[in-house]
Each structure stands twice: as C-alpha cells, then as structure tokens.
Amino acid sequence: MASAATFLLIIAAAAWISLTDAAPSPSSSFAPPPPCAPPQSAVAFLRSRCASTLYGVACYESLLPYACIFQTSHVKLARAAGDVNVAWLRSISKRVKELVARGAACGTAGPESAALRDCASTVSSAAGLAKQSAAELAKLDAAGATVGRSQVRWAISNTQTWLSASMTNEATCADGLAATGAAASSPVAREVVMAVVRAKELTSIALALVHGIPVPP
C-alpha cells in the first residue's frame, strides 16, 4: 500500500498530465504553457487575488504555472483554477474507484468499505460538477470583450452553484469516512481523506476567484 504522501504525489502528477494533454478549446481544460518567466504584473495580480481566498499559499503555488496565460485577467485566472480543480478531482475519483474495486475483489466489507463506495459516488459527482463549471468559464473566456453584463452574471451564477455543490459532495465523502473512524486507523481512508481535503481547498479557491470576476457596467 502506498503511503499518503506517495498517493498525493501520484494524483498531483496525474492532474498535471491531464492539464498538459488537454486541448485548448472552449469546452475543455486549457494547457499551461511551457515553463516561462511570468511578468511581475501577473505575479502581483496572482498574489493579490489569492489573498482573497481562504488558502492563499495553495492558491499561489497551484496557479503560478498559469501566470503567462492569465496575465491580469480575472476570467482566465478563474478558468485556470477551475481546470486545476477538475484534474485533481478526476484523479481522486479514479483512485477511489480502484480502491472500491480492489476491496470488492478481496471480499472486504464493513463501514469503511461502505464509506468508500459512497465516496466513489460523491467524488465522481463532484468531478462532474467541477467539469461543468470549468466549461462555463471556458465559454466566458472565449467570448472575450463581446460578452454582456447579463451573460457574465449568468456564467458566474452557474459556476458558483456547481462549485458549491461540488464542495458539498467532497465534504460528504470526507465526513462519511471520518464518521466510521477509519481515517484514524486505515491507510486507505487516510489517503482518500487527505486527497479530498486538498480537493476542497482547490474548489474553495476556484469559487473565490469566480466570485472576484468583475461584472461589466
């Protein structure tokens, strides 16, 4: 069994691969550019926007690779946060499903197994909702300066609704495992809880950055 730290490194790598393999279309995640030296204006913008979130350090570290893309654009920054969130949730969803299948093959039963099965469902739902929010931000980004006030408000509202629902699903998974007491004794449960806690942070960051998108007059 991999350690919690190893598991987190694996899904972080998977998240990065997912992002770099994605096609830059309005309906999918856009890939970060090759490593570059972002302008100071972009770095200062990122620091300022991340300060408005609950997880400033995680926000800055996870989004800095995108600085050459978003520059000082609120929409592009929120989109980058959405894409990072989707990639992370997809990785967790895949991992939890693997753990559930492994437990079923071994004939494992009990509260922890039931909680993991519930997690497989709720994390999958969270990933789906995050994907919807990312697609909405991608459309808003593609519309550029032509988008009107009502369209921006609609996109922000939809995205906030989906991200909030995604966070609820993430919390349901973590709370379900915590309620069984498995997180204190089971390496598998600890791994999943740690990964889901990270997902909640990334979803919270995306939600805060979406909230900060300015609405045109």
Residue pairs with C-beta under 8 A, 6 or more apart in sequence:
1 187
1 188
2 10
2 191
3 187
4 187
4 190
4 191
4 194
7 95
7 191
7 194
7 195
8 191
8 194
8 195
8 198
10 91
10 95
11 88
11 91
11 92
11 95
11 195
12 88
12 91
14 87
14 90
14 91
14 94
15 84
15 87
15 88
15 90
15 91
16 87
18 29
18 86
18 87
18 90
18 91
19 29
19 31
19 32
19 83
19 84
19 87
20 31
20 32
21 31
22 28
22 29
22 30
22 31
22 83
23 31
24 30
24 31
25 138
26 135
26 138
26 139
26 141
26 142
27 135
27 138
27 139
28 135
28 138
29 83
29 86
29 87
29 134
29 138
30 69
30 79
30 80
30 83
30 138
32 65
32 66
32 68
32 69
32 80
33 68
33 69
35 65
36 67
36 68
38 64
38 67
38 68
39 67
39 71
41 71
41 72
42 67
42 68
42 70
42 71
42 72
43 64
43 67
45 70
45 71
45 72
45 77
46 59
46 60
46 63
46 64
46 67
46 70
46 77
47 60
49 59
49 74
49 77
49 209
49 212
50 56
50 57
50 59
50 60
50 63
50 205
52 208
52 209
52 212
53 59
53 204
53 205
53 208
53 209
54 201
54 204
54 205
54 208
55 201
55 204
55 205
58 201
58 202
58 205
59 81
59 205
59 209
62 81
62 84
62 202
62 205
63 70
63 77
63 80
63 81
63 84
63 205
66 76
66 77
66 80
69 76
69 80
70 76
70 77
70 79
70 80
74 209
74 212
74 213
74 214
75 137
75 140
75 141
75 213
76 141
77 209
78 137
78 159
78 206
78 209
78 210
78 212
78 213
79 134
79 137
79 138
79 140
79 141
81 202
81 205
81 206
81 209
81 210
82 130
82 133
82 134
82 137
82 159
82 163
82 206
82 210
83 134
84 202
84 206
85 130
85 134
85 163
85 166
85 199
85 202
85 203
85 205
85 206
86 127
86 130
86 131
86 134
88 195
88 198
88 199
88 202
89 123
89 126
89 127
89 130
89 166
89 170
89 199
89 203
90 127
92 123
92 127
92 192
92 195
92 196
92 199
93 120
93 123
93 124
93 126
93 127
95 192
95 195
96 116
96 119
96 120
96 123
96 173
96 192
97 120
97 124
99 116
99 188
99 192
100 113
100 116
100 117
100 120
103 113
103 116
111 180
111 181
111 182
112 177
112 180
112 182
112 186
112 188
112 189
114 180
115 176
115 177
115 179
115 180
115 182
115 189
116 177
116 188
116 189
116 192
118 172
118 173
118 176
119 173
119 176
119 177
119 192
119 196
122 169
122 170
122 172
122 173
122 176
123 169
123 170
123 173
123 196
123 199
125 166
125 169
126 166
126 167
126 169
126 170
126 173
126 199
126 203
127 166
129 162
129 163
129 165
129 166
129 169
130 162
130 163
130 166
130 203
130 206
132 158
132 162
133 158
133 159
133 162
133 163
133 166
133 206
133 210
136 155
136 158
136 159
136 162
137 155
137 159
137 210
139 155
140 147
140 151
140 152
140 155
140 213
143 151
147 155
147 216
148 216
149 215
149 216
149 217
152 213
152 215
152 216
153 215
156 210
156 211
156 213
156 215
159 210
160 207
160 210
160 211
163 203
163 206
163 207
163 210
164 207
166 203
167 200
167 203
167 204
167 207
170 196
170 199
170 200
170 203
171 200
173 192
173 196
174 193
174 196
174 197
174 200
177 183
177 189
177 192
177 193
178 193
180 189
182 188
182 189
183 189
183 190
183 193
